[in-house]
């Protein structure tokens, strides 16, 4: 291999092909955009079945905490209505210790945020 091999037909063809490929890569055509959009849709459709176990677990956690929250609310209401002030104060301390309201807010926000975020993305 000598210095003059850089002027061979094969080397010049490689350089021309590289320049053409670079120019083609700089321009994002409508066909490429449509192909990418189609690929995005196909990928999303393939991913949906993979999310089903997560959605099931998400529902289970949401309903379990909702049941706990409603039971606590009913228990606190009964204590309030029966005028058991000392027991009510201890119960409220327990609820405050476990931050039950904040936990319920977090569960509800995680449960509903996925759908809301997707709907907001679709409207933009």
C-alpha contacts under 8 A as a table, 3 or more apart, distances in Angstrom:
res1	aa1	res2	aa2	distance
1	X	5	X	6.46
2	X	5	X	5.56
3	X	6	X	6.34
4	X	7	X	5.63
4	X	8	X	7.33
5	X	8	X	5.16
5	X	11	X	7.47
6	X	11	X	5.63
6	X	12	X	7.44
7	X	11	X	6.36
7	X	12	X	6.45
8	X	11	X	5.36
8	X	12	X	6.28
9	X	12	X	5.15
9	X	13	X	6.05
10	X	13	X	5.10
10	X	14	X	6.24
11	X	14	X	5.09
11	X	15	X	6.29
12	X	15	X	5.10
12	X	16	X	6.16
13	X	16	X	5.11
13	X	17	X	6.04
14	X	17	X	5.12
14	X	18	X	6.12
15	X	18	X	5.10
15	X	19	X	6.25
16	X	19	X	5.14
16	X	20	X	6.19
17	X	20	X	5.11
17	X	21	X	6.04
18	X	21	X	5.13
18	X	22	X	6.09
19	X	22	X	5.12
19	X	23	X	6.21
20	X	23	X	5.14
20	X	24	X	6.09
21	X	24	X	5.01
21	X	25	X	6.07
22	X	25	X	5.09
22	X	26	X	6.35
23	X	26	X	5.23
23	X	27	X	6.87
24	X	27	X	5.60
25	X	28	X	7.11
28	X	32	X	6.33
28	X	33	X	7.01
29	X	32	X	5.22
29	X	33	X	6.32
30	X	33	X	4.95
30	X	34	X	6.12
31	X	34	X	5.12
31	X	35	X	6.07
32	X	35	X	5.00
32	X	36	X	6.07
33	X	36	X	5.11
33	X	37	X	6.18
34	X	37	X	5.06
34	X	38	X	6.15
35	X	38	X	5.13
35	X	39	X	6.16
36	X	39	X	5.00
36	X	40	X	6.13
37	X	40	X	5.02
37	X	41	X	6.35
38	X	41	X	5.19
38	X	42	X	6.21
39	X	42	X	5.09
39	X	43	X	6.06
40	X	43	X	5.17
40	X	44	X	6.21
41	X	44	X	5.13
41	X	45	X	6.22
42	X	45	X	5.14
42	X	46	X	6.22
43	X	46	X	5.08
43	X	47	X	6.20
44	X	47	X	5.08
44	X	48	X	6.38
45	X	48	X	5.43
45	X	49	X	7.90
46	X	49	X	6.74
46	X	50	X	7.75
47	X	50	X	5.28
47	X	51	X	6.76
48	X	51	X	5.40
48	X	52	X	6.99
49	X	52	X	5.44
50	X	53	X	7.08
51	X	54	X	5.27
51	X	55	X	6.17
52	X	55	X	5.08
52	X	56	X	6.21
53	X	56	X	5.08
53	X	57	X	6.27
54	X	57	X	5.15
54	X	58	X	5.99
55	X	58	X	4.89
55	X	59	X	6.14
56	X	59	X	5.20
56	X	60	X	6.23
57	X	60	X	5.00
57	X	61	X	6.19
58	X	61	X	5.29
58	X	62	X	6.13
58	X	111	X	6.72
59	X	62	X	5.02
59	X	63	X	6.03
59	X	111	X	7.46
60	X	63	X	5.32
60	X	64	X	6.02
61	X	64	X	5.10
61	X	65	X	6.14
61	X	107	X	7.77
62	X	65	X	5.39
62	X	66	X	5.97
62	X	107	X	5.95
62	X	108	X	6.92
62	X	111	X	6.87
63	X	66	X	4.91
63	X	67	X	5.97
64	X	67	X	5.20
64	X	68	X	6.28
65	X	68	X	4.94
65	X	69	X	5.97
65	X	104	X	6.63
65	X	107	X	7.57
66	X	69	X	5.00
66	X	70	X	6.07
66	X	104	X	7.05
67	X	70	X	5.21
67	X	71	X	6.02
68	X	71	X	5.12
68	X	72	X	6.09
69	X	72	X	5.11
69	X	73	X	6.15
69	X	100	X	7.16
69	X	101	X	7.87
69	X	104	X	7.13
70	X	73	X	4.97
70	X	74	X	6.12
71	X	74	X	5.12
71	X	75	X	6.03
72	X	75	X	5.01
72	X	76	X	6.01
73	X	76	X	5.13
73	X	77	X	6.07
74	X	77	X	5.00
74	X	78	X	6.12
75	X	78	X	5.16
75	X	79	X	6.25
76	X	79	X	5.07
76	X	80	X	6.14
76	X	88	X	6.57
76	X	91	X	7.18
76	X	92	X	7.79
77	X	80	X	4.98
77	X	81	X	6.08
78	X	81	X	5.10
78	X	82	X	6.02
79	X	82	X	5.23
79	X	83	X	6.25
79	X	84	X	5.45
79	X	85	X	7.34
79	X	87	X	7.09
79	X	88	X	5.66
80	X	83	X	5.28
80	X	84	X	6.41
80	X	85	X	6.98
80	X	88	X	6.58
81	X	84	X	7.82
84	X	87	X	5.52
84	X	88	X	6.07
85	X	88	X	4.98
85	X	89	X	6.15
86	X	89	X	5.25
86	X	90	X	6.44
87	X	90	X	5.16
87	X	91	X	6.10
88	X	91	X	4.94
88	X	92	X	6.07
89	X	92	X	5.11
89	X	93	X	6.21
90	X	93	X	5.08
90	X	94	X	6.30
91	X	94	X	5.05
91	X	95	X	6.26
92	X	95	X	4.99
92	X	96	X	6.02
93	X	96	X	5.01
93	X	97	X	5.98
94	X	97	X	5.00
94	X	98	X	6.38
95	X	98	X	5.36
95	X	99	X	5.99
95	X	100	X	5.66
95	X	101	X	7.97
96	X	99	X	4.87
96	X	100	X	6.76
99	X	102	X	5.46
99	X	103	X	6.25
100	X	103	X	5.07
100	X	104	X	6.11
101	X	104	X	5.13
101	X	105	X	6.20
102	X	105	X	4.96
102	X	106	X	6.14
103	X	106	X	5.09
103	X	107	X	6.18
104	X	107	X	5.09
104	X	108	X	6.12
105	X	108	X	5.21
105	X	109	X	6.02
106	X	109	X	5.11
106	X	110	X	6.08
107	X	110	X	5.27
107	X	111	X	5.97
108	X	111	X	5.01
108	X	112	X	6.10
109	X	112	X	5.40
109	X	113	X	5.44
110	X	113	X	5.24
110	X	114	X	7.01
111	X	114	X	6.92
112	X	115	X	5.87
112	X	116	X	6.43
113	X	116	X	5.03
113	X	117	X	5.88
114	X	117	X	5.34
114	X	118	X	6.24
115	X	118	X	5.15
115	X	119	X	6.15
116	X	119	X	5.12
116	X	120	X	6.15
117	X	120	X	5.13
117	X	121	X	6.14
118	X	121	X	5.13
118	X	122	X	6.27
119	X	122	X	5.13
119	X	123	X	6.48
120	X	123	X	5.31
120	X	124	X	6.72
121	X	124	X	5.59
